[in-house]
Amino acid sequence: MRADVLGLDDVGVHDDFLDLGGHSLPAVRIVNRVRDEPSFPLTVRRVFEHPTIAGIGRLINEET
């Protein structure tokens, strides 16, 4: 999750995407940036199910 997608200076690994004002449009932007990495299929649904950088990191580790 990148801070610039949410218009913030910094986002910590345990900061919740939704608590920071995240919604479907920034989620799509995050997914589009990660799609450049073919080794992991991130979806908007997964961003909402795992709304922290740490959560997405655990998901990636489990599935790769």
PDB file of N, CA, C and O in Angstrom:
ATOM      1  N   MET A   1       0.863  -1.161   0.000  1.00  0.00           N
ATOM      2  CA  MET A   1       0.000   0.000   0.000  1.00  0.00           C
ATOM      3  C   MET A   1       0.908   1.222   0.000  1.00  0.00           C
ATOM      4  O   MET A   1       1.779   1.362   0.859  1.00  0.00           O
ATOM      5  N   ARG A   2       0.705   2.070  -0.935  1.00  0.00           N
ATOM      6  CA  ARG A   2       1.557   3.236  -1.044  1.00  0.00           C
ATOM      7  C   ARG A   2       0.854   4.461  -0.493  1.00  0.00           C
ATOM      8  O   ARG A   2      -0.337   4.669  -0.724  1.00  0.00           O
ATOM      9  N   ALA A   3       1.605   5.265   0.235  1.00  0.00           N
ATOM     10  CA  ALA A   3       1.036   6.474   0.847  1.00  0.00           C
ATOM     11  C   ALA A   3       0.500   7.426  -0.211  1.00  0.00           C
ATOM     12  O   ALA A   3      -0.522   8.077   0.004  1.00  0.00           O
ATOM     13  N   ASP A   4       1.178   7.515  -1.350  1.00  0.00           N
ATOM     14  CA  ASP A   4       0.738   8.470  -2.370  1.00  0.00           C
ATOM     15  C   ASP A   4      -0.632   8.124  -2.949  1.00  0.00           C
ATOM     16  O   ASP A   4      -1.344   9.017  -3.407  1.00  0.00           O
ATOM     17  N   VAL A   5      -1.012   6.857  -2.939  1.00  0.00           N
ATOM     18  CA  VAL A   5      -2.339   6.450  -3.422  1.00  0.00           C
ATOM     19  C   VAL A   5      -3.430   7.063  -2.555  1.00  0.00           C
ATOM     20  O   VAL A   5      -4.511   7.387  -3.048  1.00  0.00           O
ATOM     21  N   LEU A   6      -3.151   7.221  -1.281  1.00  0.00           N
ATOM     22  CA  LEU A   6      -4.120   7.800  -0.352  1.00  0.00           C
ATOM     23  C   LEU A   6      -3.887   9.289  -0.106  1.00  0.00           C
ATOM     24  O   LEU A   6      -4.613   9.906   0.674  1.00  0.00           O
ATOM     25  N   GLY A   7      -2.897   9.865  -0.754  1.00  0.00           N
ATOM     26  CA  GLY A   7      -2.604  11.275  -0.565  1.00  0.00           C
ATOM     27  C   GLY A   7      -1.967  11.573   0.785  1.00  0.00           C
ATOM     28  O   GLY A   7      -2.141  12.662   1.330  1.00  0.00           O
ATOM     29  N   LEU A   8      -1.229  10.605   1.324  1.00  0.00           N
ATOM     30  CA  LEU A   8      -0.589  10.747   2.630  1.00  0.00           C
ATOM     31  C   LEU A   8       0.923  10.775   2.476  1.00  0.00           C
ATOM     32  O   LEU A   8       1.463  10.309   1.473  1.00  0.00           O
ATOM     33  N   ASP A   9       1.600  11.321   3.472  1.00  0.00           N
ATOM     34  CA  ASP A   9       3.064  11.344   3.454  1.00  0.00           C
ATOM     35  C   ASP A   9       3.655   9.993   3.840  1.00  0.00           C
ATOM     36  O   ASP A   9       4.715   9.609   3.345  1.00  0.00           O
ATOM     37  N   ASP A  10       2.970   9.277   4.721  1.00  0.00           N
ATOM     38  CA  ASP A  10       3.536   8.032   5.236  1.00  0.00           C
ATOM     39  C   ASP A  10       2.412   7.089   5.635  1.00  0.00           C
ATOM     40  O   ASP A  10       1.370   7.523   6.126  1.00  0.00           O
ATOM     41  N   VAL A  11       2.629   5.799   5.423  1.00  0.00           N
ATOM     42  CA  VAL A  11       1.702   4.759   5.863  1.00  0.00           C
ATOM     43  C   VAL A  11       2.533   3.672   6.501  1.00  0.00           C
ATOM     44  O   VAL A  11       3.481   3.170   5.897  1.00  0.00           O
ATOM     45  N   GLY A  12       2.180   3.301   7.734  1.00  0.00           N
ATOM     46  CA  GLY A  12       2.888   2.237   8.430  1.00  0.00           C
ATOM     47  C   GLY A  12       2.354   0.870   8.023  1.00  0.00           C
ATOM     48  O   GLY A  12       1.247   0.756   7.497  1.00  0.00           O
ATOM     49  N   VAL A  13       3.148  -0.161   8.269  1.00  0.00           N
ATOM     50  CA  VAL A  13       2.764  -1.505   7.839  1.00  0.00           C
ATOM     51  C   VAL A  13       1.521  -2.030   8.556  1.00  0.00           C
ATOM     52  O   VAL A  13       0.876  -2.954   8.061  1.00  0.00           O
ATOM     53  N   HIS A  14       1.179  -1.471   9.692  1.00  0.00           N
ATOM     54  CA  HIS A  14       0.000  -1.916  10.440  1.00  0.00           C
ATOM     55  C   HIS A  14      -1.165  -0.929  10.348  1.00  0.00           C
ATOM     56  O   HIS A  14      -2.201  -1.139  10.978  1.00  0.00           O
ATOM     57  N   ASP A  15      -1.006   0.144   9.569  1.00  0.00           N
ATOM     58  CA  ASP A  15      -2.094   1.109   9.377  1.00  0.00           C
ATOM     59  C   ASP A  15      -3.163   0.502   8.481  1.00  0.00           C
ATOM     60  O   ASP A  15      -2.856  -0.077   7.439  1.00  0.00           O
ATOM     61  N   ASP A  16      -4.409   0.636   8.888  1.00  0.00           N
ATOM     62  CA  ASP A  16      -5.533   0.049   8.164  1.00  0.00           C
ATOM     63  C   ASP A  16      -5.942   0.942   6.993  1.00  0.00           C
ATOM     64  O   ASP A  16      -6.211   2.131   7.166  1.00  0.00           O
ATOM     65  N   PHE A  17      -5.983   0.353   5.811  1.00  0.00           N
ATOM     66  CA  PHE A  17      -6.344   1.050   4.575  1.00  0.00           C
ATOM     67  C   PHE A  17      -7.675   1.785   4.715  1.00  0.00           C
ATOM     68  O   PHE A  17      -7.790   2.939   4.302  1.00  0.00           O
ATOM     69  N   LEU A  18      -8.666   1.139   5.283  1.00  0.00           N
ATOM     70  CA  LEU A  18      -9.989   1.749   5.422  1.00  0.00           C
ATOM     71  C   LEU A  18      -9.981   2.887   6.441  1.00  0.00           C
ATOM     72  O   LEU A  18     -10.628   3.912   6.224  1.00  0.00           O
ATOM     73  N   ASP A  19      -9.261   2.721   7.539  1.00  0.00           N
ATOM     74  CA  ASP A  19      -9.161   3.776   8.551  1.00  0.00           C
ATOM     75  C   ASP A  19      -8.448   5.011   8.002  1.00  0.00           C
ATOM     76  O   ASP A  19      -8.667   6.123   8.483  1.00  0.00           O
ATOM     77  N   LEU A  20      -7.607   4.817   7.007  1.00  0.00           N
ATOM     78  CA  LEU A  20      -6.875   5.928   6.406  1.00  0.00           C
ATOM     79  C   LEU A  20      -7.662   6.608   5.288  1.00  0.00           C
ATOM     80  O   LEU A  20      -7.149   7.505   4.619  1.00  0.00           O
ATOM     81  N   GLY A  21      -8.898   6.185   5.089  1.00  0.00           N
ATOM     82  CA  GLY A  21      -9.735   6.797   4.064  1.00  0.00           C
ATOM     83  C   GLY A  21      -9.767   6.030   2.762  1.00  0.00           C
ATOM     84  O   GLY A  21     -10.277   6.529   1.759  1.00  0.00           O
ATOM     85  N   GLY A  22      -9.228   4.824   2.763  1.00  0.00           N
ATOM     86  CA  GLY A  22      -9.219   4.016   1.547  1.00  0.00           C
ATOM     87  C   GLY A  22     -10.618   3.589   1.140  1.00  0.00           C
ATOM     88  O   GLY A  22     -11.481   3.345   1.984  1.00  0.00           O
ATOM     89  N   HIS A  23     -10.827   3.503  -0.159  1.00  0.00           N
ATOM     90  CA  HIS A  23     -12.090   3.025  -0.727  1.00  0.00           C
ATOM     91  C   HIS A  23     -11.757   2.353  -2.053  1.00  0.00           C
ATOM     92  O   HIS A  23     -10.585   2.104  -2.335  1.00  0.00           O
ATOM     93  N   SER A  24     -12.755   2.057  -2.865  1.00  0.00           N
ATOM     94  CA  SER A  24     -12.533   1.239  -4.054  1.00  0.00           C
ATOM     95  C   SER A  24     -11.569   1.849  -5.068  1.00  0.00           C
ATOM     96  O   SER A  24     -10.783   1.114  -5.665  1.00  0.00           O
ATOM     97  N   LEU A  25     -11.596   3.152  -5.284  1.00  0.00           N
ATOM     98  CA  LEU A  25     -10.713   3.755  -6.283  1.00  0.00           C
ATOM     99  C   LEU A  25      -9.233   3.613  -5.902  1.00  0.00           C
ATOM    100  O   LEU A  25      -8.449   3.154  -6.733  1.00  0.00           O
ATOM    101  N   PRO A  26      -8.817   3.986  -4.681  1.00  0.00           N
ATOM    102  CA  PRO A  26      -7.412   3.756  -4.342  1.00  0.00           C
ATOM    103  C   PRO A  26      -7.062   2.267  -4.301  1.00  0.00           C
ATOM    104  O   PRO A  26      -5.922   1.896  -4.579  1.00  0.00           O
ATOM    105  N   ALA A  27      -8.033   1.408  -3.957  1.00  0.00           N
ATOM    106  CA  ALA A  27      -7.771  -0.034  -3.961  1.00  0.00           C
ATOM    107  C   ALA A  27      -7.444  -0.504  -5.376  1.00  0.00           C
ATOM    108  O   ALA A  27      -6.536  -1.312  -5.566  1.00  0.00           O
ATOM    109  N   VAL A  28      -8.172  -0.008  -6.358  1.00  0.00           N
ATOM    110  CA  VAL A  28      -7.899  -0.362  -7.754  1.00  0.00           C
ATOM    111  C   VAL A  28      -6.509   0.131  -8.157  1.00  0.00           C
ATOM    112  O   VAL A  28      -5.787  -0.569  -8.867  1.00  0.00           O
ATOM    113  N   ARG A  29      -6.133   1.318  -7.712  1.00  0.00           N
ATOM    114  CA  ARG A  29      -4.797   1.841  -8.029  1.00  0.00           C
ATOM    115  C   ARG A  29      -3.704   0.958  -7.442  1.00  0.00           C
ATOM    116  O   ARG A  29      -2.692   0.700  -8.094  1.00  0.00           O
ATOM    117  N   ILE A  30      -3.908   0.492  -6.205  1.00  0.00           N
ATOM    118  CA  ILE A  30      -2.932  -0.401  -5.573  1.00  0.00           C
ATOM    119  C   ILE A  30      -2.830  -1.690  -6.368  1.00  0.00           C
ATOM    120  O   ILE A  30      -1.729  -2.150  -6.671  1.00  0.00           O
ATOM    121  N   VAL A  31      -3.970  -2.275  -6.706  1.00  0.00           N
ATOM    122  CA  VAL A  31      -3.989  -3.535  -7.450  1.00  0.00           C
ATOM    123  C   VAL A  31      -3.282  -3.362  -8.796  1.00  0.00           C
ATOM    124  O   VAL A  31      -2.508  -4.230  -9.200  1.00  0.00           O
ATOM    125  N   ASN A  32      -3.537  -2.269  -9.483  1.00  0.00           N
ATOM    126  CA  ASN A  32      -2.903  -2.037 -10.779  1.00  0.00           C
ATOM    127  C   ASN A  32      -1.386  -1.933 -10.664  1.00  0.00           C
ATOM    128  O   ASN A  32      -0.665  -2.380 -11.556  1.00  0.00           O
ATOM    129  N   ARG A  33      -0.906  -1.356  -9.590  1.00  0.00           N
ATOM    130  CA  ARG A  33       0.547  -1.263  -9.408  1.00  0.00           C
ATOM    131  C   ARG A  33       1.156  -2.618  -9.104  1.00  0.00           C
ATOM    132  O   ARG A  33       2.258  -2.922  -9.560  1.00  0.00           O
ATOM    133  N   VAL A  34       0.448  -3.436  -8.337  1.00  0.00           N
ATOM    134  CA  VAL A  34       0.974  -4.755  -7.978  1.00  0.00           C
ATOM    135  C   VAL A  34       0.873  -5.714  -9.160  1.00  0.00           C
ATOM    136  O   VAL A  34       1.669  -6.648  -9.256  1.00  0.00           O
ATOM    137  N   ARG A  35      -0.067  -5.510 -10.044  1.00  0.00           N
ATOM    138  CA  ARG A  35      -0.210  -6.394 -11.215  1.00  0.00           C
ATOM    139  C   ARG A  35       1.026  -6.390 -12.089  1.00  0.00           C
ATOM    140  O   ARG A  35       1.216  -7.305 -12.889  1.00  0.00           O
ATOM    141  N   ASP A  36       1.862  -5.389 -11.954  1.00  0.00           N
ATOM    142  CA  ASP A  36       3.122  -5.375 -12.689  1.00  0.00           C
ATOM    143  C   ASP A  36       4.050  -6.485 -12.202  1.00  0.00           C
ATOM    144  O   ASP A  36       5.025  -6.825 -12.873  1.00  0.00           O
ATOM    145  N   GLU A  37       3.747  -7.043 -11.045  1.00  0.00           N
ATOM    146  CA  GLU A  37       4.509  -8.158 -10.493  1.00  0.00           C
ATOM    147  C   GLU A  37       3.719  -9.444 -10.751  1.00  0.00           C
ATOM    148  O   GLU A  37       2.795  -9.747  -9.996  1.00  0.00           O
ATOM    149  N   PRO A  38       4.050 -10.195 -11.777  1.00  0.00           N
ATOM    150  CA  PRO A  38       3.233 -11.353 -12.170  1.00  0.00           C
ATOM    151  C   PRO A  38       3.222 -12.509 -11.183  1.00  0.00           C
ATOM    152  O   PRO A  38       2.434 -13.442 -11.340  1.00  0.00           O
ATOM    153  N   SER A  39       4.076 -12.469 -10.174  1.00  0.00           N
ATOM    154  CA  SER A  39       4.150 -13.606  -9.252  1.00  0.00           C
ATOM    155  C   SER A  39       3.026 -13.647  -8.227  1.00  0.00           C
ATOM    156  O   SER A  39       2.864 -14.657  -7.542  1.00  0.00           O
ATOM    157  N   PHE A  40       2.234 -12.559  -8.101  1.00  0.00           N
ATOM    158  CA  PHE A  40       1.169 -12.558  -7.102  1.00  0.00           C
ATOM    159  C   PHE A  40      -0.080 -11.858  -7.623  1.00  0.00           C
ATOM    160  O   PHE A  40      -0.031 -10.678  -7.970  1.00  0.00           O
ATOM    161  N   PRO A  41      -1.198 -12.574  -7.681  1.00  0.00           N
ATOM    162  CA  PRO A  41      -2.444 -11.990  -8.192  1.00  0.00           C
ATOM    163  C   PRO A  41      -3.235 -11.250  -7.108  1.00  0.00           C
ATOM    164  O   PRO A  41      -4.118 -11.836  -6.482  1.00  0.00           O
ATOM    165  N   LEU A  42      -2.929  -9.986  -6.884  1.00  0.00           N
ATOM    166  CA  LEU A  42      -3.663  -9.182  -5.914  1.00  0.00           C
ATOM    167  C   LEU A  42      -4.956  -8.689  -6.548  1.00  0.00           C
ATOM    168  O   LEU A  42      -4.974  -8.283  -7.710  1.00  0.00           O
ATOM    169  N   THR A  43      -6.035  -8.728  -5.776  1.00  0.00           N
ATOM    170  CA  THR A  43      -7.336  -8.235  -6.244  1.00  0.00           C
ATOM    171  C   THR A  43      -7.842  -7.176  -5.275  1.00  0.00           C
ATOM    172  O   THR A  43      -7.353  -7.065  -4.150  1.00  0.00           O
ATOM    173  N   VAL A  44      -8.823  -6.402  -5.719  1.00  0.00           N
ATOM    174  CA  VAL A  44      -9.433  -5.392  -4.846  1.00  0.00           C
ATOM    175  C   VAL A  44     -10.031  -6.071  -3.623  1.00  0.00           C
ATOM    176  O   VAL A  44      -9.912  -5.560  -2.510  1.00  0.00           O
ATOM    177  N   ARG A  45     -10.663  -7.202  -3.818  1.00  0.00           N
ATOM    178  CA  ARG A  45     -11.249  -7.928  -2.686  1.00  0.00           C
ATOM    179  C   ARG A  45     -10.193  -8.252  -1.632  1.00  0.00           C
ATOM    180  O   ARG A  45     -10.434  -8.106  -0.434  1.00  0.00           O
ATOM    181  N   ARG A  46      -9.017  -8.694  -2.094  1.00  0.00           N
ATOM    182  CA  ARG A  46      -7.947  -9.025  -1.146  1.00  0.00           C
ATOM    183  C   ARG A  46      -7.450  -7.792  -0.400  1.00  0.00           C
ATOM    184  O   ARG A  46      -7.080  -7.893   0.769  1.00  0.00           O
ATOM    185  N   VAL A  47      -7.434  -6.644  -1.045  1.00  0.00           N
ATOM    186  CA  VAL A  47      -7.029  -5.411  -0.363  1.00  0.00           C
ATOM    187  C   VAL A  47      -7.991  -5.132   0.786  1.00  0.00           C
ATOM    188  O   VAL A  47      -7.560  -4.743   1.872  1.00  0.00           O
ATOM    189  N   PHE A  48      -9.291  -5.327   0.560  1.00  0.00           N
ATOM    190  CA  PHE A  48     -10.270  -5.090   1.616  1.00  0.00           C
ATOM    191  C   PHE A  48     -10.246  -6.186   2.682  1.00  0.00           C
ATOM    192  O   PHE A  48     -10.528  -5.911   3.849  1.00  0.00           O
ATOM    193  N   GLU A  49      -9.918  -7.410   2.306  1.00  0.00           N
ATOM    194  CA  GLU A  49      -9.830  -8.500   3.283  1.00  0.00           C
ATOM    195  C   GLU A  49      -8.560  -8.417   4.127  1.00  0.00           C
ATOM    196  O   GLU A  49      -8.548  -8.867   5.273  1.00  0.00           O
ATOM    197  N   HIS A  50      -7.506  -7.853   3.577  1.00  0.00           N
ATOM    198  CA  HIS A  50      -6.211  -7.712   4.257  1.00  0.00           C
ATOM    199  C   HIS A  50      -5.777  -6.250   4.131  1.00  0.00           C
ATOM    200  O   HIS A  50      -4.902  -5.934   3.325  1.00  0.00           O
ATOM    201  N   PRO A  51      -6.382  -5.354   4.923  1.00  0.00           N
ATOM    202  CA  PRO A  51      -6.232  -3.916   4.704  1.00  0.00           C
ATOM    203  C   PRO A  51      -4.959  -3.272   5.259  1.00  0.00           C
ATOM    204  O   PRO A  51      -4.892  -2.049   5.383  1.00  0.00           O
ATOM    205  N   THR A  52      -3.965  -4.070   5.591  1.00  0.00           N
ATOM    206  CA  THR A  52      -2.692  -3.495   6.038  1.00  0.00           C
ATOM    207  C   THR A  52      -1.570  -4.037   5.158  1.00  0.00           C
ATOM    208  O   THR A  52      -1.716  -5.083   4.525  1.00  0.00           O
ATOM    209  N   ILE A  53      -0.466  -3.326   5.124  1.00  0.00           N
ATOM    210  CA  ILE A  53       0.700  -3.807   4.379  1.00  0.00           C
ATOM    211  C   ILE A  53       1.169  -5.124   4.973  1.00  0.00           C
ATOM    212  O   ILE A  53       1.540  -6.040   4.239  1.00  0.00           O
ATOM    213  N   ALA A  54       1.155  -5.226   6.285  1.00  0.00           N
ATOM    214  CA  ALA A  54       1.568  -6.464   6.947  1.00  0.00           C
ATOM    215  C   ALA A  54       0.659  -7.621   6.542  1.00  0.00           C
ATOM    216  O   ALA A  54       1.138  -8.729   6.300  1.00  0.00           O
ATOM    217  N   GLY A  55      -0.642  -7.374   6.468  1.00  0.00           N
ATOM    218  CA  GLY A  55      -1.586  -8.427   6.078  1.00  0.00           C
ATOM    219  C   GLY A  55      -1.384  -8.888   4.651  1.00  0.00           C
ATOM    220  O   GLY A  55      -1.432 -10.085   4.369  1.00  0.00           O
ATOM    221  N   ILE A  56      -1.160  -7.953   3.753  1.00  0.00           N
ATOM    222  CA  ILE A  56      -0.906  -8.320   2.356  1.00  0.00           C
ATOM    223  C   ILE A  56       0.426  -9.055   2.251  1.00  0.00           C
ATOM    224  O   ILE A  56       0.559  -9.998   1.470  1.00  0.00           O
ATOM    225  N   GLY A  57       1.405  -8.627   3.031  1.00  0.00           N
ATOM    226  CA  GLY A  57       2.696  -9.319   3.048  1.00  0.00           C
ATOM    227  C   GLY A  57       2.568 -10.754   3.500  1.00  0.00           C
ATOM    228  O   GLY A  57       3.174 -11.644   2.903  1.00  0.00           O
ATOM    229  N   ARG A  58       1.784 -11.003   4.551  1.00  0.00           N
ATOM    230  CA  ARG A  58       1.559 -12.381   5.017  1.00  0.00           C
ATOM    231  C   ARG A  58       0.868 -13.199   3.932  1.00  0.00           C
ATOM    232  O   ARG A  58       1.214 -14.358   3.706  1.00  0.00           O
ATOM    233  N   LEU A  59      -0.103 -12.598   3.267  1.00  0.00           N
ATOM    234  CA  LEU A  59      -0.828 -13.272   2.201  1.00  0.00           C
ATOM    235  C   LEU A  59       0.131 -13.670   1.076  1.00  0.00           C
ATOM    236  O   LEU A  59       0.077 -14.794   0.578  1.00  0.00           O
ATOM    237  N   ILE A  60       0.988 -12.761   0.688  1.00  0.00           N
ATOM    238  CA  ILE A  60       1.967 -13.051  -0.365  1.00  0.00           C
ATOM    239  C   ILE A  60       2.883 -14.185   0.060  1.00  0.00           C
ATOM    240  O   ILE A  60       3.151 -15.094  -0.726  1.00  0.00           O
ATOM    241  N   ASN A  61       3.371 -14.142   1.307  1.00  0.00           N
ATOM    242  CA  ASN A  61       4.253 -15.205   1.799  1.00  0.00           C
ATOM    243  C   ASN A  61       3.568 -16.559   1.823  1.00  0.00           C
ATOM    244  O   ASN A  61       4.200 -17.578   1.545  1.00  0.00           O
ATOM    245  N   GLU A  62       2.286 -16.580   2.151  1.00  0.00           N
ATOM    246  CA  GLU A  62       1.539 -17.840   2.207  1.00  0.00           C
ATOM    247  C   GLU A  62       1.313 -18.435   0.829  1.00  0.00           C
ATOM    248  O   GLU A  62       1.254 -19.656   0.684  1.00  0.00           O
ATOM    249  N   GLU A  63       1.186 -17.591  -0.180  1.00  0.00           N
ATOM    250  CA  GLU A  63       0.782 -18.067  -1.500  1.00  0.00           C
ATOM    251  C   GLU A  63       1.913 -18.150  -2.519  1.00  0.00           C
ATOM    252  O   GLU A  63       1.699 -18.595  -3.647  1.00  0.00           O
ATOM    253  N   THR A  64       3.110 -17.727  -2.133  1.00  0.00           N
ATOM    254  CA  THR A  64       4.217 -17.826  -3.102  1.00  0.00           C
ATOM    255  C   THR A  64       5.270 -18.784  -2.622  1.00  0.00           C
ATOM    256  O   THR A  64       6.272 -18.993  -3.305  1.00  0.00           O
TER     257      THR A  64
END
